[in-house]
Amino acid sequence: MAHRLGVDVGGTFTDVLLVDDETGQRVTSKVPSTPADSSVGVLNGITRACEKAGIKPGQISQVMHGTTVATNAMLTSGGARVGLVTTEGYGQVLQIARSFVPGGLGGWVIYVPSAPLAPLELTTEIFERIGADGSVVRPLDEDQAREALLKLKDAGIEALTVSLINSFENPIHEKRVREIAEDVLDGIPVSISFDVIPEMMEYERTVTTVANSYVRPAVESYVKNLEAELTDRLDGVTLRILRSDGGLASAGAAQVLPVNHLMSGPAGGVSGAIWVARQAGFENLLTFDMGGTSTDVALVRDGRAALRRETTVGDVTVRASSVDVRTVGAGGGSIAHVPELTGALRVGPESAGADPGPAAYGRGGESPTVTDANVVLGYFPESQRLGGDMPLDRSKSQEVVQQIADARGLSLERAAAGIVDIVNENMCGALRLVSVEQGYDPRDFALIAFGGAGPLHANALAKLIHAWPVIIPPGPGVLCAYGDATTRLRNEASRSFVRRFSNTSSDELRALLEELAGQARASLEKEGEEVEAVHYEADLRYQGQGLQLSVPVDLKLLSSDGLNHPGEAFDRMHTKLFTFALDSEKEFVNLRAAAESPGSELTAASAPKGKGADSACVGKQVVFVEGESVTAKVFARELLGSGDTIQGPAIVTEMDSTTLILPSHEAEVDDLGNILIRPQEA
């Protein structure tokens, strides 16, 4: 009997979902993350899930994994020592970069940009030149290139990037430099820009390829070690790694192109949310994933997550497709403090993380966190145990939150409520980034909440943005693992195509897109995977415009409507974002095709018919909510069934999360076991 396993590594917990492919039966487990070596937490979670399911690890055939190894390497400056090879005259491409200063008008006063991932002293220029049309203007001087590479080797580089001018049109010199490097660099991994991102714009292409090299040794080491451990324990298992765009890649592809996995972790939650909501009948969603360290939000329209062509980690932005996830430093472990200079309450972005964690964990934490505030407010019932087996130290939470109360001259409860209110406003701001600022009205979307802390804050957040209903899926604390287990393999091919509409035709565009589709298909078919669908996209701009927008391209509409199809789609998007469209000629910039394997056949199990919410009531709890202390009923989620209705204020507990239903709100359990929260007047 075959099983598949989804595993998501977060900053605080590692979540595992084990699925029986024949019966659809699911078992979840949640174990503390092990930041020093994430694979330890992964293997611990697999062991616990197998014990709960009563199976042997060898019965698992597939492991789908969302990983933060590449992300952490970027955030902690823990990547490789990267050497960069450029065309003569372009050695300072990373130092020149793009003139962008975050913050307000005076941001430049305090902005200190991070150092380039490939320092100037490890950058070498070689003699060669490819023209803008792909012709060889200056042949490659192989002897000089070999000498330059040997100098980089002596400098102790750990990875090499080759990014030559106009190589997206003709990669002959990049490929030859790679051959020479593989001959002289003794196994040092080499990334060439044509393989990573064969698109125009020298800085974007170079920084993306350098980022790939920067995280490559760490990702290669992690994936190889994990694959070896899984093979040893699970016997013949297939390992897949989640991409930033929500698709899966083979373990081999993840090692070669790790820049495509910088947002692997957050993408898993969005994929899981789409899978759950689609089966419940919701296609338009705002996803809200609140964990222990941070909160990730995204927008889903018509059942597909919004994608963007750039991925930003820290202050480094690379050209790689990713789910348009916005992250804020607001989680259950976010630390509250009152700076002496201002005396104003602040929450985050510093986090207590997994070790020592919030004071409530009883592991030595001494700082007041959002989790501690929720404990003080009574939102965790007396019998609550995090993850099913972690007791809460309530007296310690009261002790640390009292520090905030004393600093602000407030009662203990009002200080705790202030912490929660501030973190809710921070998360509301992130939701506005993916909705209002993209031209979407949050009232047209449902809010699906997950992560260990998401359901606790979701009702209050929905009140702020008016997104109803709030959807709390079964097992919200491990939904990211659902996404890993239910998504599909995906591969993308792209190229630059700078043409005015008047200088090209729909036939030429179609031929190029089909050529890219063939490249995208080939990679999946090499893995033995069937290709179910191919999605096409083009980057367009008005002639002379610096900004470009990505629009989907339908080959059928392209045949019937010609270039009016992408042109009108661009005008509509430009109007939505900027309120106007220009009567100017348009031009193409880049083209892309993404091939996808068939989706998972896993279906959500039906919830048993409810016996009335009162049968699931396991006690009462005094909570401080909306400025006063009230008595809330406490419900055990495993005892709730479809059709059961709960009146707020109420608390619903389960192994991996806790849901708070506010006064004047009502929650109903649907046929699949989702909790749907709405205002009572609705």
C-alpha positions as CSV (number, residue, x, y, z in Angstrom):
1,M,0.0,0.0,0.0
2,A,1.7,3.2,-1.2
3,H,1.7,6.5,0.7
4,R,2.8,10.0,-0.2
5,L,4.2,12.5,2.3
6,G,4.2,16.3,2.3
7,V,6.6,18.0,4.6
8,D,7.0,21.7,5.3
9,V,9.8,23.2,7.4
10,G,8.9,26.4,9.2
11,G,10.9,28.7,11.5
12,T,9.3,27.1,14.5
13,F,7.6,23.8,13.6
14,T,8.1,21.2,10.9
15,D,4.7,19.9,9.6
16,V,4.2,16.5,8.1
17,L,1.1,15.1,6.2
18,L,1.0,11.4,5.4
19,V,-1.6,10.3,2.8
20,D,-2.7,6.8,1.9
21,D,-2.9,6.9,-2.0
22,E,-5.6,4.2,-2.0
23,T,-8.0,5.2,0.8
24,G,-7.2,8.9,1.1
25,Q,-6.7,8.5,4.8
26,R,-4.5,11.2,6.3
27,V,-2.3,11.5,9.3
28,T,-0.5,14.7,10.4
29,S,2.3,15.4,12.8
30,K,4.0,18.5,14.0
31,V,7.5,18.5,15.5
32,P,9.9,21.4,16.5
33,S,12.1,22.6,13.7
34,T,15.8,22.0,13.9
35,P,17.4,25.2,12.5
36,A,21.0,23.8,12.7
37,D,20.0,20.9,10.4
38,S,16.5,21.0,9.0
39,S,16.7,17.4,7.8
40,V,16.7,16.2,11.5
41,G,13.3,17.8,12.0
42,V,12.0,16.3,8.7
43,L,13.1,12.8,9.7
44,N,11.6,13.2,13.2
45,G,8.3,14.3,11.7
46,I,8.2,11.4,9.3
47,T,9.0,8.9,12.1
48,R,6.1,10.3,14.2
49,A,3.7,10.3,11.3
50,C,4.5,6.7,10.5
51,E,4.0,5.7,14.1
52,K,0.6,7.4,14.3
53,A,-0.5,5.7,11.0
54,G,0.9,2.3,12.0
55,I,2.9,1.9,8.9
56,K,6.6,1.3,8.1
57,P,8.6,4.1,6.5
58,G,9.3,1.9,3.6
59,Q,5.7,2.1,2.5
60,I,6.2,5.8,1.6
61,S,6.7,6.2,-2.2
62,Q,6.9,10.0,-2.6
63,V,8.1,12.8,-0.4
64,M,7.1,16.4,-1.5
65,H,9.1,18.9,0.5
66,G,8.8,22.7,0.9
67,T,12.2,23.9,2.1
68,T,13.6,27.2,3.5
69,V,17.3,26.2,3.0
70,A,17.9,28.6,0.1
71,T,15.9,31.4,1.8
72,N,17.8,31.1,5.1
73,A,21.2,31.1,3.2
74,M,20.2,34.5,1.7
75,L,18.7,36.0,4.9
76,T,21.7,35.0,7.1
77,S,24.4,35.8,4.6
78,G,25.4,32.1,4.9
79,G,25.8,31.4,1.2
80,A,28.9,30.4,-0.8
81,R,31.9,32.5,-1.8
82,V,30.9,33.3,-5.4
83,G,33.2,34.2,-8.3
84,L,31.8,36.1,-11.2
85,V,32.9,36.0,-14.8
86,T,31.7,38.9,-17.0
87,T,32.5,40.4,-20.4
88,E,35.4,42.9,-20.5
89,G,34.0,46.3,-19.4
90,Y,31.1,44.9,-17.3
91,G,32.9,43.9,-14.1
92,Q,30.9,46.3,-12.0
93,V,27.5,45.3,-13.1
94,L,26.5,44.2,-9.5
95,Q,27.9,47.4,-8.0
96,I,26.0,49.7,-10.4
97,A,22.8,47.6,-9.9
98,R,19.5,49.6,-10.0
99,S,19.0,52.9,-8.4
100,F,16.4,52.1,-5.8
101,V,16.2,53.2,-2.2
102,P,13.5,51.8,0.0
103,G,11.6,54.0,2.4
104,G,10.4,57.6,2.1
105,L,12.0,60.6,0.5
106,G,14.7,60.6,3.2
107,G,15.3,56.9,3.0
108,W,18.8,57.4,1.5
109,V,19.9,58.9,4.8
110,I,19.8,55.6,6.6
111,Y,19.7,53.1,3.8
112,V,22.8,50.9,3.7
113,P,22.6,48.5,0.8
114,S,23.9,45.0,1.4
115,A,27.2,44.0,-0.3
116,P,26.9,42.2,-3.6
117,L,26.7,38.4,-3.4
118,A,29.7,38.2,-5.6
119,P,32.3,40.8,-4.4
120,L,34.3,42.9,-6.9
121,E,37.6,41.2,-5.8
122,L,36.1,37.9,-7.0
123,T,34.9,39.3,-10.3
124,T,36.9,38.8,-13.4
125,E,36.5,40.1,-17.0
126,I,37.2,38.0,-20.0
127,F,37.9,38.9,-23.6
128,E,34.8,38.2,-25.7
129,R,31.7,39.9,-27.1
130,I,28.4,38.7,-28.4
131,G,26.3,41.3,-30.4
132,A,22.7,42.2,-29.6
133,D,21.7,40.1,-32.6
134,G,23.6,37.1,-31.3
135,S,26.5,37.4,-33.7
136,V,30.1,36.9,-32.5
137,V,31.7,40.4,-32.4
138,R,34.9,39.2,-30.6
139,P,35.8,35.6,-30.3
140,L,36.5,34.2,-26.9
141,D,40.1,34.3,-25.8
142,E,40.2,30.8,-24.2
143,D,43.8,31.1,-22.8
144,Q,42.9,34.4,-21.0
145,A,39.7,32.9,-19.7
146,R,41.5,29.9,-18.4
147,E,44.1,32.1,-16.6
148,A,41.3,34.2,-15.1
149,L,39.5,31.2,-13.8
150,L,42.7,29.8,-12.2
151,K,43.0,33.1,-10.3
152,L,39.5,32.8,-9.0
153,K,40.3,29.2,-7.9
154,D,43.4,30.5,-6.0
155,A,41.1,33.1,-4.3
156,G,39.1,30.3,-2.7
157,I,35.7,30.6,-4.5
158,E,33.1,28.0,-3.7
159,A,30.8,28.6,-6.6
160,L,31.1,30.3,-10.0
161,T,28.7,32.4,-12.1
162,V,29.2,33.1,-15.8
163,S,27.1,36.0,-17.1
164,L,28.3,37.5,-20.4
165,I,26.8,40.4,-22.4
166,N,24.0,39.4,-24.8
167,S,24.4,35.7,-24.0
168,F,20.6,35.3,-23.9
169,E,20.8,35.6,-27.7
170,N,23.8,33.3,-28.2
171,P,25.2,31.3,-25.3
172,I,28.2,29.8,-27.2
173,H,30.8,31.7,-25.1
174,E,29.1,31.0,-21.8
175,K,28.9,27.3,-22.5
176,R,32.6,27.2,-23.5
177,V,33.7,29.1,-20.4
178,R,31.7,26.5,-18.3
179,E,33.6,23.7,-20.0
180,I,36.9,25.3,-19.2
181,A,35.8,26.0,-15.6
182,E,34.7,22.4,-15.1
183,D,38.2,21.4,-16.3
184,V,40.1,23.6,-13.9
185,L,38.0,24.2,-10.9
186,D,37.9,20.7,-9.4
187,G,34.1,20.2,-8.9
188,I,33.2,23.8,-8.0
189,P,29.5,24.2,-9.2
190,V,29.2,26.5,-12.2
191,S,26.0,28.4,-13.1
192,I,25.7,30.2,-16.5
193,S,23.0,32.8,-17.0
194,F,21.6,31.2,-20.2
195,D,20.5,28.2,-18.2
196,V,19.2,30.2,-15.2
197,I,17.4,33.1,-17.0
198,P,18.0,33.6,-20.8
199,E,16.4,37.1,-20.8
200,M,17.6,40.6,-21.5
201,M,18.7,43.2,-18.9
202,E,22.2,42.6,-17.7
203,Y,21.9,43.4,-14.1
204,E,18.8,41.3,-13.5
205,R,20.2,38.3,-15.4
206,T,23.5,38.6,-13.5
207,V,22.2,39.0,-10.0
208,T,19.8,36.1,-10.5
209,T,22.5,33.8,-11.7
210,V,24.8,34.9,-8.9
211,A,22.1,34.3,-6.3
212,N,21.7,30.8,-7.8
213,S,25.4,30.2,-7.2
214,Y,25.3,31.8,-3.8
215,V,22.7,29.3,-2.4
216,R,23.7,26.3,-4.6
217,P,26.2,24.6,-2.4
218,A,23.9,24.8,0.7
219,V,20.9,23.5,-1.3
220,E,23.0,20.8,-3.0
221,S,24.4,19.5,0.3
222,Y,21.0,19.6,2.0
223,V,19.0,17.9,-0.8
224,K,21.7,15.2,-1.4
225,N,21.9,14.4,2.3
226,L,18.2,14.3,2.7
227,E,17.7,12.2,-0.4
228,A,20.4,9.8,0.9
229,E,18.7,9.5,4.4
230,L,15.3,9.0,2.8
231,T,16.6,6.4,0.4
232,D,18.2,4.6,3.3
233,R,15.1,4.7,5.5
234,L,12.3,4.7,3.0
235,D,13.8,2.5,0.3
236,G,13.2,3.8,-3.3
237,V,11.3,7.0,-2.4
238,T,11.1,9.8,-4.9
239,L,11.9,13.3,-3.5
240,R,10.4,16.4,-5.0
241,I,11.1,20.0,-3.9
242,L,8.5,22.7,-4.0
243,R,9.3,25.7,-6.3
244,S,8.6,29.3,-5.6
245,D,5.8,29.3,-8.2
246,G,3.9,26.6,-6.4
247,G,5.0,23.7,-8.6
248,L,7.2,20.8,-7.9
249,A,10.7,20.1,-9.2
250,S,12.8,17.0,-9.1
251,A,15.6,16.8,-6.5
252,G,18.2,17.0,-9.3
253,A,16.6,20.2,-10.8
254,A,16.4,21.8,-7.3
255,Q,20.2,21.3,-6.8
256,V,21.1,22.8,-10.2
257,L,18.6,25.8,-10.1
258,P,18.0,26.5,-6.4
259,V,17.1,30.2,-7.2
260,N,13.7,28.8,-8.3
261,H,13.1,27.7,-4.7
262,L,13.7,30.8,-2.7
263,M,10.0,31.1,-1.8
264,S,9.4,27.3,-1.5
265,G,8.0,27.4,2.0
266,P,5.3,30.1,1.5
267,A,4.3,28.6,-1.8
268,G,3.3,25.4,-0.1
269,G,0.7,27.1,2.0
270,V,-0.9,28.8,-1.0
271,S,-1.1,25.6,-2.9
272,G,-2.7,23.8,0.1
273,A,-5.2,26.7,0.5
274,I,-6.2,26.5,-3.2
275,W,-6.7,22.7,-2.9
276,V,-8.9,23.0,0.2
277,A,-10.9,26.1,-1.0
278,R,-11.6,24.7,-4.5
279,Q,-13.3,21.6,-3.1
280,A,-15.3,23.8,-0.7
281,G,-16.5,25.9,-3.7
282,F,-14.4,29.0,-3.3
283,E,-12.2,30.3,-6.2
284,N,-11.3,33.8,-5.0
285,L,-9.2,33.8,-1.8
286,L,-6.9,35.9,0.4
287,T,-4.6,33.4,2.0
288,F,-3.3,34.1,5.5
289,D,-0.5,31.9,6.8
290,M,0.6,32.9,10.3
291,G,3.3,30.9,11.9
292,G,5.7,31.4,14.8
293,T,8.1,33.7,13.0
294,S,6.3,35.4,10.2
295,T,3.0,35.8,8.3
296,D,2.6,35.2,4.6
297,V,-0.3,36.5,2.6
298,A,-1.3,36.0,-1.1
299,L,-4.2,36.5,-3.5
300,V,-5.9,33.8,-5.4
301,R,-8.3,34.6,-8.3
302,D,-10.3,32.1,-10.2
303,G,-8.5,29.3,-8.5
304,R,-5.0,30.4,-9.5
305,A,-2.5,32.2,-7.3
306,A,-1.2,35.5,-8.5
307,L,2.4,35.1,-9.7
308,R,5.1,37.7,-10.1
309,R,8.3,37.7,-12.1
310,E,10.5,38.8,-9.3
311,T,11.4,37.1,-6.0
312,T,12.7,39.2,-3.1
313,V,14.5,37.9,-0.1
314,G,15.9,40.4,2.3
315,D,17.0,43.3,0.0
316,V,18.0,41.1,-2.9
317,T,15.5,40.8,-5.8
318,V,16.0,38.2,-8.5
319,R,14.2,37.4,-11.7
320,A,12.5,34.2,-10.9
321,S,8.8,33.3,-11.0
322,S,7.1,33.0,-7.6
323,V,3.7,33.1,-6.0
324,D,3.0,36.7,-5.1
325,V,3.5,36.2,-1.4
326,R,4.0,39.2,0.9
327,T,5.7,38.5,4.2
328,V,5.7,40.5,7.4
329,G,7.7,39.9,10.6
330,A,4.5,39.1,12.5
331,G,4.0,35.7,14.1
332,G,3.2,33.9,17.3
333,G,6.8,34.4,18.4
334,S,7.1,38.1,17.5
335,I,8.5,40.0,20.5
336,A,6.7,43.0,21.9
337,H,8.7,45.9,23.4
338,V,8.4,49.5,24.5
339,P,11.5,51.6,23.3
340,E,12.6,54.1,25.9
341,L,13.0,56.8,23.2
342,T,9.4,56.8,22.1
343,G,7.5,54.9,24.8
344,A,5.3,53.4,22.1
345,L,4.4,49.8,22.0
346,R,6.1,47.9,19.1
347,V,5.6,44.3,18.0
348,G,8.2,42.4,15.9
349,P,9.9,41.9,13.6
350,E,12.2,40.2,16.1
351,S,11.0,36.7,17.0
352,A,11.6,34.3,19.8
353,G,11.7,31.6,17.1
354,A,11.7,27.9,18.0
355,D,14.5,28.1,20.6
356,P,13.8,29.3,23.2
357,G,10.4,30.4,21.8
358,P,7.7,32.4,23.7
359,A,7.8,32.4,27.5
360,A,4.6,30.2,27.4
361,Y,6.7,27.3,26.0
362,G,8.6,27.0,29.3
363,R,12.0,26.7,27.5
364,G,13.6,29.8,29.0
365,G,12.0,32.5,26.9
366,E,12.0,35.8,28.8
367,S,10.5,38.2,26.2
368,P,6.8,39.0,25.8
369,T,5.5,37.6,22.5
370,V,2.2,37.5,20.6
371,T,1.6,33.9,21.8
372,D,2.1,35.1,25.4
373,A,-0.5,37.9,24.9
374,N,-3.0,35.3,23.5
375,V,-2.4,33.2,26.6
376,V,-3.0,36.1,28.9
377,L,-6.2,37.0,27.0
378,G,-7.5,33.5,27.6
379,Y,-7.6,32.4,24.0
380,F,-5.8,29.2,24.8
381,P,-8.0,27.0,27.1
382,E,-6.6,25.6,30.3
383,S,-6.4,22.2,28.8
384,Q,-4.7,23.3,25.6
385,R,-1.4,21.7,24.6
386,L,0.4,23.0,21.5
387,G,1.1,20.4,18.9
388,G,-0.9,18.0,21.1
389,D,1.7,17.5,23.7
390,M,3.3,20.9,24.7
391,P,1.8,22.4,27.9
392,L,1.7,26.1,28.3
393,D,3.3,28.0,31.2
394,R,0.5,30.6,31.9
395,S,2.2,32.2,34.9
396,K,5.3,32.9,32.8
397,S,3.2,34.5,30.1
398,Q,1.6,36.8,32.6
399,E,5.0,37.7,34.0
400,V,6.5,38.8,30.7
401,V,3.4,40.6,29.5
402,Q,3.3,42.5,32.8
403,Q,6.6,44.1,31.6
404,I,4.7,45.8,28.8
405,A,1.8,46.7,31.1
406,D,4.1,48.4,33.6
407,A,6.0,50.3,30.8
408,R,2.7,51.6,29.3
409,G,0.7,52.0,32.6
410,L,-2.0,49.6,31.5
411,S,-3.7,46.6,33.1
412,L,-2.3,43.2,32.2
413,E,-5.2,42.4,29.9
414,R,-5.2,45.7,28.0
415,A,-1.5,45.4,27.4
416,A,-2.0,42.0,26.0
417,A,-4.9,43.2,23.8
418,G,-2.6,46.0,22.6
419,I,0.0,43.5,21.4
420,V,-2.6,41.5,19.5
421,D,-4.2,44.7,18.0
422,I,-0.8,45.9,16.7
423,V,0.1,42.6,15.1
424,N,-3.3,42.4,13.5
425,E,-2.8,45.8,11.9
426,N,0.6,44.8,10.6
427,M,-0.9,41.7,8.9
428,C,-3.8,43.8,7.6
429,G,-1.2,46.0,5.8
430,A,0.2,43.0,4.1
431,L,-3.2,41.9,2.9
432,R,-3.8,45.3,1.4
433,L,-0.5,45.0,-0.6
434,V,-1.8,41.9,-2.4
435,S,-5.4,43.2,-2.8
436,V,-6.2,46.9,-2.7
437,E,-2.8,48.0,-4.1
438,Q,-3.2,45.5,-7.0
439,G,-6.7,46.8,-7.9
440,Y,-8.7,44.2,-6.1
441,D,-11.5,44.7,-3.5
442,P,-11.0,42.5,-0.4
443,R,-14.8,42.2,-0.1
444,D,-14.8,40.1,-3.2
445,F,-12.6,37.4,-1.6
446,A,-12.8,34.9,1.2
447,L,-10.1,34.8,3.8
448,I,-8.6,31.4,4.3
449,A,-6.5,31.2,7.5
450,F,-3.9,28.5,8.4
451,G,-0.6,28.1,10.1
452,G,-0.4,27.5,13.8
453,A,-1.5,31.0,14.7
454,G,-3.6,32.0,11.7
455,P,-7.1,30.8,13.0
456,L,-6.6,32.6,16.2
457,H,-6.3,36.0,14.5
458,A,-8.4,35.4,11.3
459,N,-11.7,36.6,12.6
460,A,-10.3,39.9,13.8
461,L,-8.4,40.4,10.6
462,A,-11.5,39.7,8.5
463,K,-13.3,42.5,10.5
464,L,-10.5,44.9,9.4
465,I,-10.7,44.1,5.7
466,H,-14.3,42.8,5.4
467,A,-13.3,39.6,3.6
468,W,-16.0,36.9,4.3
469,P,-16.3,34.1,5.0
470,V,-13.2,33.2,7.1
471,I,-12.3,29.6,6.1
472,I,-10.5,27.5,8.7
473,P,-9.6,24.2,7.0
474,P,-9.1,20.9,9.0
475,G,-5.6,20.7,10.2
476,P,-4.8,24.4,9.6
477,G,-1.4,24.1,11.3
478,V,-0.2,21.7,8.7
479,L,-1.9,23.1,5.6
480,C,1.5,23.9,4.0
481,A,2.3,20.2,4.0
482,Y,-1.1,19.6,2.3
483,G,0.1,22.0,-0.4
484,D,3.3,20.1,-0.8
485,A,1.5,16.8,-1.1
486,T,-1.2,17.9,-3.6
487,T,0.5,20.2,-6.1
488,R,2.0,19.2,-9.4
489,L,5.3,19.2,-11.2
490,R,6.0,22.4,-13.1
491,N,8.8,23.6,-15.4
492,E,9.2,26.9,-17.1
493,A,11.1,28.1,-20.3
494,S,11.6,31.7,-21.2
495,R,13.3,34.0,-23.7
496,S,13.6,37.6,-24.6
497,F,11.6,38.8,-27.6
498,V,11.8,42.5,-28.1
499,R,9.4,43.3,-31.0
500,R,6.9,46.1,-31.6
501,F,3.5,44.8,-32.6
502,S,4.0,46.3,-36.0
503,N,7.2,44.3,-36.6
504,T,5.8,40.9,-35.7
505,S,2.7,38.7,-36.2
506,S,0.5,36.4,-34.3
507,D,2.0,33.5,-36.3
508,E,5.6,34.3,-35.3
509,L,4.5,34.8,-31.7
510,R,2.6,31.4,-31.7
511,A,5.7,29.6,-33.1
512,L,8.0,31.0,-30.5
513,L,5.6,30.1,-27.6
514,E,5.2,26.6,-29.0
515,E,9.0,26.3,-29.1
516,L,9.3,27.3,-25.5
517,A,6.5,24.9,-24.6
518,G,8.6,22.1,-26.2
519,Q,11.5,23.0,-24.0
520,A,9.3,23.1,-20.8
521,R,7.7,19.8,-21.7
522,A,11.1,18.1,-22.4
523,S,12.3,18.5,-18.8
524,L,9.1,16.9,-17.3
525,E,9.0,14.1,-19.8
526,K,12.7,13.4,-19.0
527,E,11.5,12.8,-15.4
528,G,8.9,10.3,-16.8
529,E,6.0,12.7,-16.1
530,E,3.0,13.3,-18.3
531,V,2.3,16.9,-19.3
532,E,-1.3,17.8,-18.8
533,A,-1.3,21.6,-19.5
534,V,0.9,24.4,-20.7
535,H,0.4,28.0,-19.8
536,Y,1.7,30.9,-21.8
537,E,2.7,34.4,-20.8
538,A,4.2,37.5,-22.4
539,D,5.8,40.6,-20.9
540,L,4.5,43.7,-22.6
541,R,5.0,47.5,-22.4
542,Y,4.1,50.6,-24.4
543,Q,6.9,51.6,-26.8
544,G,9.5,53.6,-24.9
545,Q,8.1,52.6,-21.5
546,G,10.4,51.3,-18.8
547,L,7.7,49.3,-16.9
548,Q,6.5,46.0,-18.2
549,L,3.5,43.8,-17.2
550,S,3.0,40.1,-17.6
551,V,-0.2,39.0,-19.3
552,P,-1.5,35.5,-20.0
553,V,-1.7,34.4,-23.6
554,D,-4.3,31.9,-24.9
555,L,-3.2,30.3,-28.2
556,K,-6.8,29.8,-29.4
557,L,-7.6,33.5,-28.8
558,L,-4.2,34.4,-30.4
559,S,-5.3,32.5,-33.6
560,S,-8.7,34.1,-33.7
561,D,-8.0,37.6,-32.4
562,G,-4.4,38.0,-33.4
563,L,-2.2,40.4,-31.4
564,N,-5.3,42.2,-30.2
565,H,-5.6,39.4,-27.6
566,P,-2.5,40.2,-25.6
567,G,-2.7,43.9,-26.4
568,E,-6.2,44.3,-25.0
569,A,-5.2,42.2,-21.9
570,F,-2.3,44.5,-21.3
571,D,-4.5,47.7,-21.6
572,R,-6.9,46.2,-19.1
573,M,-4.2,45.4,-16.6
574,H,-2.5,48.7,-17.0
575,T,-5.9,50.5,-16.4
576,K,-6.5,48.4,-13.3
577,L,-3.1,49.2,-11.8
578,F,-2.7,52.8,-12.9
579,T,-6.2,53.9,-13.9
580,F,-5.3,54.6,-17.6
581,A,-4.2,53.1,-20.8
582,L,-2.2,54.8,-23.6
583,D,-3.0,55.0,-27.3
584,S,0.5,54.0,-28.1
585,E,2.1,51.1,-29.9
586,K,2.9,48.2,-27.7
587,E,5.9,45.9,-27.8
588,F,6.8,42.5,-26.5
589,V,9.8,42.1,-24.1
590,N,9.8,38.4,-22.9
591,L,7.9,35.2,-23.6
592,R,7.4,32.2,-21.3
593,A,5.8,28.8,-21.3
594,A,5.1,26.7,-18.2
595,A,4.4,23.0,-18.5
596,E,2.5,21.2,-15.7
597,S,2.0,17.5,-14.9
598,P,-1.5,16.2,-13.9
599,G,-2.7,17.4,-10.6
600,S,-3.2,15.3,-7.5
601,E,-6.2,13.0,-7.4
602,L,-6.4,13.4,-3.6
603,T,-9.9,14.6,-2.5
604,A,-11.0,16.0,0.7
605,A,-12.8,13.6,3.0
606,S,-16.4,14.3,3.9
607,A,-17.1,15.3,7.5
608,P,-19.5,13.2,9.5
609,K,-23.0,14.6,10.1
610,G,-23.0,16.8,13.2
611,K,-25.0,16.1,16.3
612,G,-25.3,19.7,17.3
613,A,-22.5,22.0,18.4
614,D,-23.4,21.5,22.1
615,S,-22.3,17.9,21.9
616,A,-18.8,19.1,21.0
617,C,-18.6,21.6,23.9
618,V,-15.9,20.6,26.3
619,G,-15.9,23.5,28.7
620,K,-16.0,27.3,29.2
621,Q,-13.2,29.9,29.3
622,V,-13.1,33.5,30.4
623,V,-11.6,35.6,27.6
624,F,-10.8,39.3,27.3
625,V,-12.1,40.4,23.9
626,E,-13.2,43.8,22.5
627,G,-12.3,45.5,25.8
628,E,-14.2,43.3,28.3
629,S,-14.1,39.9,29.9
630,V,-16.7,37.5,28.7
631,T,-17.3,33.8,28.9
632,A,-16.7,31.8,25.8
633,K,-17.6,28.2,25.1
634,V,-14.8,25.8,24.2
635,F,-15.3,23.2,21.5
636,A,-13.2,20.2,20.5
637,R,-12.9,20.3,16.7
638,E,-12.8,16.5,16.3
639,L,-16.3,16.3,17.8
640,L,-17.8,18.8,15.4
641,G,-19.6,17.6,12.3
642,S,-21.1,19.1,9.2
643,G,-24.0,21.4,9.8
644,D,-23.0,22.3,13.3
645,T,-23.2,26.0,14.1
646,I,-21.3,27.9,16.8
647,Q,-22.2,31.3,18.2
648,G,-19.3,33.6,19.3
649,P,-17.6,34.2,21.5
650,A,-16.2,30.7,21.3
651,I,-12.9,28.8,21.0
652,V,-12.3,25.7,18.9
653,T,-9.3,23.6,19.8
654,E,-7.4,21.0,17.8
655,M,-4.0,19.4,17.8
656,D,-2.2,21.9,15.6
657,S,-4.2,25.2,16.1
658,T,-6.8,27.2,17.9
659,T,-9.7,29.1,16.4
660,L,-11.2,32.2,18.0
661,I,-14.7,33.2,17.1
662,L,-15.5,36.8,18.2
663,P,-18.8,38.0,19.7
664,S,-21.5,38.8,17.1
665,H,-20.1,36.2,14.7
666,E,-21.2,32.8,13.8
667,A,-19.3,29.7,12.6
668,E,-20.7,26.9,10.5
669,V,-19.0,23.5,9.7
670,D,-19.4,22.6,6.0
671,D,-19.6,19.2,4.4
672,L,-15.8,18.9,4.3
673,G,-15.2,19.9,7.9
674,N,-14.1,23.5,7.1
675,I,-15.2,26.1,9.7
676,L,-16.8,29.1,7.9
677,I,-17.0,32.3,10.1
678,R,-19.3,35.2,9.2
679,P,-20.8,38.2,11.0
680,Q,-24.2,37.2,12.5
681,E,-26.0,39.9,10.5
682,A,-24.7,38.3,7.3
